[in-house]
Amino acid sequence: MDLIRRYGVYLAVVILVVIGLIFFFIKDNVGSDQDAREKARQERMASSSDPTQGDDSSGSGSDGSGGIPDDGATPEYILEKYLEWAEYPPFSRPMSILNHDLAFPFIIETSPDYSIDPKTNEPTGYVCLFQPKTWAVIGNKDMMYVTLECRDKARNRVKVSIDSHQVFKEWEGQRYGVVSASVNDNGTDGDQTRGDNIFTFSWKPQKADWGQMSLVAEITYGPENLKTTLTSSFFSSPSIPAEFNGVFSDSLQDGSLIVRAVVNVYKKGKYHLEANLKDEKNGEYIAYAVYDGDLVSGSNEVEFTFFGKILRDKDLDGPYIATSFRGHRVNLPIDPEWFNQGAEGLRKIQAAKTTEPDRELVVPYKEEYKTKYYKVESFSNAAWDSADKQNRIRQIKALQ
């Protein structure tokens, strides 16, 4: 009994600590699961493609992780998720900061390269980062800057030597050498600080340097003189097909917010354009809108429709901020009309070949346009409806 009295309090404290730790880890795991589920839902809702059919469940900037699983999903579950997604049209989708690719469309997030000892197959503690400053170089006057640095276990920068480097054009699984890049750590040509062990590569495309590019560098780093090969990727579009000229207007139309943008088109064709909408007061992301259509040479006014129900569901009064205007000229060898031409259209599709990338990038407009003031109640609260939506609902119900 004396032992129980003597150690009982301590034992109770230990038990409480253990219970607390168990609760903490369970709570942490539950929180992580909830965060993952919410991110998947945000990806699904932001997708401009129906996530309940086909493999292409991702919208622009979405990695598809919010899609509906191909197996194990009941028709009832698929219908529930489709109806949730189809409250809004494909050309106007809700978004949040969790849709990182949409919120920051001009940034490439490069994964660090963790050094592995080839003898032990264990991490050495060193990590290198080969990071483009932006996702693409547009026009033959623009420059691509890529920084390279390596750090040790304590995350201090270490000395780096550039042994060799080459820029390649990636095309159909092959690499073709193109004009070389310059590199320095002298605080010039895009390099920020002299001698800080952050090297900056600068590259300007020639007219033929169109498409996906890779910069490959062989380096020596650290006091052990370790060697590795690093690769950084970006897109090059040296010919400018069109650009936003900074002229905008907005209005309320059919219960939705319409933002109009003037585009100077130098090369007519089919265009895919996008824009984001944020709350003016706190910067919260609200939605993004898509324009798909033909543009003629000269000045064109395009309309971005931010669907009324998205604004109502976000419950935010205006004014709003429209920003990150971006897009490309579609350069596919297939005419969409061929899909409606039966056997003859199929023959054309099968014979279609191209030696060019599938897009030419429009010069984006990264500044902000502030809309007029709107009360959120002025927008429609009605869900999106269309013949395609009703046909999809009937298809899913037929599976039940």
ABEGO torsion letter per residue (X at the ends): XAAAAAAAAAAAAAAAAAAAAAAAAAAAAAAAAAAAAAAAAAAAAABABBAABEABABBBGBAGAABBBABGBBAAAAAAAAAAAAABBAABBBBBAABAAAABAABBBBBBBBBBBAAAGBBAGBBBBBBBABABBBEAABBBBBBBBBBBAAGBBBBBBBABBBBBBBBGGBBBBBBBBBBBAAGBGGBABBGAGBBBBBBBBBAABBEBBBBBBBBBBEAAGBBBBBBBBBBBBABBABBBAGBBBBBBBGGBBBBBBBBBBABBEBBBBBBBBBBAAAGBBABBBBBBEBBBBEBBBBBBBBBAAAAAAAGBBOBBBBBGBBEBBBABABBAAAAAAEAAAAAAAAABBBABBABBBBBBBABBBBBBBBBAAABBABBBBBAAAAAAAAAAAAAX
